[in-house]
Amino acid sequence: PINGARIVTEILSNPELRKQWEGEVKDMADRINSMRTQLRKGLEDAGSTKSWQHITDQIGMFAFTGLTAEQVAVMKSEHSVYLTNDGRISMAGVSSGNVAY
């Protein structure tokens, strides 16, 4: 833990490193937001009649899909898409290579 604190102190106290870190955090957040948009669009384009606006309204690394435990079980067993039983998915695991799947 002490080493992590030292690294954080070094990055945040050095203007050049801090600027780089802030840029990288923004890049990650922008990528996740893009995946949210692509996921929602894909679901809507596939003909789903359910509203998926909540996918793009949420922020952060995880999204609650609204899927039931039964639907999650089908996604896992038939499609190898892994979510928590309450329908939460890690948006960090969604990429341009798998979002359409």
C-alpha positions as MATLAB code, in Angstrom:
seq = 'PINGARIVTEILSNPELRKQWEGEVKDMADRINSMRTQLRKGLEDAGSTKSWQHITDQIGMFAFTGLTAEQVAVMKSEHSVYLTNDGRISMAGVSSGNVAY';
ca = [
       0.000    0.000    0.000;
       2.783    2.469    0.792;
       4.323    2.024   -2.652;
       1.018    2.771   -4.348;
       0.640    5.928   -2.277;
       4.122    7.036   -3.282;
       3.382    6.457   -6.954;
       0.138    8.441   -6.711;
       1.929   11.272   -4.907;
       4.624   11.367   -7.596;
       2.115   11.455  -10.452;
      -0.215   14.004   -8.895;
       2.555   16.324   -7.718;
       4.381   16.380  -11.068;
       2.504   18.661  -13.513;
       3.706   16.771  -16.604;
       2.809   13.344  -15.203;
      -0.503   14.632  -13.873;
      -1.444   16.012  -17.281;
      -0.579   12.686  -18.901;
      -2.605   10.778  -16.295;
      -5.627   13.067  -16.731;
      -5.460   12.546  -20.502;
      -5.347    8.776  -20.081;
      -8.299    8.811  -17.674;
     -10.290   10.906  -20.163;
      -9.408    8.480  -22.977;
     -10.672    5.543  -20.889;
     -13.892    7.339  -19.964;
     -14.491    8.352  -23.584;
     -13.967    4.754  -24.742;
     -16.455    3.420  -22.198;
     -19.001    6.072  -23.213;
     -18.501    5.110  -26.858;
     -19.103    1.450  -25.999;
     -22.301    2.400  -24.162;
     -23.513    4.260  -27.244;
     -22.578    1.406  -29.577;
     -24.199   -1.197  -27.311;
     -27.441    0.758  -27.129;
     -27.477    1.354  -30.884;
     -26.807   -2.322  -31.566;
     -29.671   -3.429  -29.354;
     -32.040   -0.933  -30.938;
     -30.886   -1.786  -34.484;
     -31.453   -5.479  -33.727;
     -35.121   -4.680  -33.317;
     -35.442   -4.709  -29.550;
     -38.628   -2.970  -28.490;
     -37.279   -2.333  -24.989;
     -35.929    1.116  -24.177;
     -32.150    0.947  -23.744;
     -31.685    4.633  -22.904;
     -30.603    3.706  -19.391;
     -27.400    2.210  -20.884;
     -26.275    5.639  -22.103;
     -27.770    7.545  -19.172;
     -25.544    5.696  -16.691;
     -21.905    6.543  -16.057;
     -18.943    4.540  -14.860;
     -17.389    1.190  -15.597;
     -20.521   -0.884  -14.986;
     -24.002   -0.778  -16.468;
     -27.207   -2.252  -15.200;
     -28.878   -3.814  -18.222;
     -32.251   -4.538  -16.700;
     -31.962   -8.204  -17.657;
     -33.533  -10.706  -15.295;
     -31.581  -13.514  -13.651;
     -33.151  -15.915  -16.148;
     -32.081  -13.769  -19.103;
     -28.574  -13.477  -17.660;
     -28.404  -17.274  -17.397;
     -29.256  -17.582  -21.105;
     -26.646  -14.968  -22.030;
     -24.024  -16.919  -20.089;
     -24.915  -20.424  -21.231;
     -25.840  -19.766  -24.846;
     -23.710  -16.753  -25.768;
     -20.785  -16.726  -23.312;
     -21.675  -13.168  -22.284;
     -21.003  -12.805  -18.589;
     -22.956  -10.496  -16.308;
     -23.781  -10.567  -12.632;
     -27.080  -12.244  -11.812;
     -28.717   -8.846  -11.320;
     -27.860   -7.898  -14.923;
     -24.816   -5.727  -14.300;
     -22.149   -5.790  -17.013;
     -18.604   -4.462  -17.000;
     -18.423   -1.837  -19.727;
     -14.646   -2.034  -19.547;
     -14.968   -5.533  -21.006;
     -17.010   -4.316  -23.973;
     -14.862   -3.414  -26.967;
     -15.301   -2.480  -30.598;
     -14.413   -6.093  -31.350;
     -17.215   -7.637  -29.286;
     -19.917   -4.997  -28.855;
     -21.866   -6.247  -31.867;
     -21.838   -9.809  -30.550;
];
